[in-house]
Amino acid sequence: MDDAGGFVDEGFGLRSAALDVINSEHWDGFGHRTDHLDDPAWCAAFLARWGWADMAVSEPLPRADVALLRALLRRLVNAVAVGQGVGDDDALALDGWLASPARRHLARDAQGYTLEWAPLEAGWSWIMAEIAASMAGMLAPQRHRRLKVCPNPGCRWAFYDETNGNTRRWCNDRACGNRDKVRRFRARRTGVPASADVDAAGSITEL
Ligand SMILES: [Zn+2]
């Protein structure tokens, strides 16, 4: 990734830091994996997007801890997306990540004053607590039904459905949604099972 523009173009930085962390293990739709935690430019864009660039500079990224948190967040989103709900063990684990000391703080910006939580000690412990908090916020009643995972097994992009009717199914209709249409179209024409793979160049117009 070259810059922050690439970060946004790839679908990061939209709803929550937790979704960005989950999707930092990025599958391209055909099962090829990229781990953006290994990309300093991605990490810099991520920290800047969520306002943590300053507090992360003094410490290197705790790669193993972030990967551990990511695995928990992925388990949570996978379970919620299929209607299983949150397991007690995973809820306890998420609660553990939230435990970074903070105090209330009156912050001022151009609009006026707002009440915020501020870390007692800025750094990755606080950043990871904030990432966990952004996940916890999406698990609230009425919100968790909007947490979804792209059903393409070669993709698994996690997202928050912002549509009015909560009807979004795919990470991207033009990518995974279109591939699915191709599969079903071919299945109807040829009798090949709809689960058969579609190559990278596959599209309806080519058939
Ligand atoms: Zn997808």
Residues whose N, C-alpha, C, O or C-beta is under 5 A from the ligand:
A	BS01	ZN	C150 N152 C155 R156 W157 C171 N172 C176
